[in-house]
C-alpha cells in the first residue's frame, strides 16, 4: 500500500522524474525542451535542496509516486535561490538548446530565465501568504485521496512553524488540477490572472491524519 512519508535524499532522482512526467499541464513533458533536467531544476529540486523538511512523498516501498514540496518563507527562499541555486543553474543552462519541434507556450528561454530570476515568486500577497507549494502525482495515484492528504500534511507542517497561509501558481490549461484545488478550498488571490491562476489557502484548517480538521475549519475530501 502506498504511504505518505517525509522526503529522503535517496528520493531525489525519482522526484525529478515525476516533475518531468507531470509538467505539461499534468502530462508528460519528456522531450518538450532540449534538456529534460530543466523542469525539475526549476520546479522541484531547489525546494528539496532548501527545505527538505517540508517535502513529503507518497511511496510504495522504494518507488515514489507523488510528492508535495514547499517553503515556509518565500522571500527568504528567493534570496537563497539567487545566491546558491541560480549560479549553478546558469552554468548548466547558459542558453536555450536546439529546438525540439514541440513549441511549448512556456518557451525554453522563459524557463531558463525562471531558473535564474526567482524574483518571479515574490507575489503581491506574500505578507499574508508567505509560503508556497508544488504538488505532483503520477496518473496511477490520482483520484485516491493522496493529493488532499499530501497538501494537508504540508499545511500542518507549515502551521506548526507559525505560517498562516500558503499559495501556489498553476498552469491554466490544467483544468483537472484547478478542480482539485477548488474542492480543497483554495481561492483566487487578488493578483491572480486568467492565464496564470494564483491560489491560496490557510494552513490552520488542514485535516489531521484521521480525517478531522484542526483549527476549527472544515475537512475537505478529494
Buried (B, 14 or more C-beta within 10 A) or exposed (E): EBEBEEBBEEBBEBBBBBBBBBBBBBEEBEEBBBBBBBBBBBBBBBBBEBBBEBBBBBBEEEEBBBBBBBBBBBEEBBEBBBEEBBEEBEEEBEEBEEEEEEEBEBEBEEBBEBBBEBEEBEBEBBEEBBBBBBBBBBEEBBEBEBBBBBBBBBBBBBBEEEBBBBBBBBBBBBEEBBEBBEEBBBEBBEEBEEEEBBBBBBBBBBBEEEEEBBEEBEBBEB
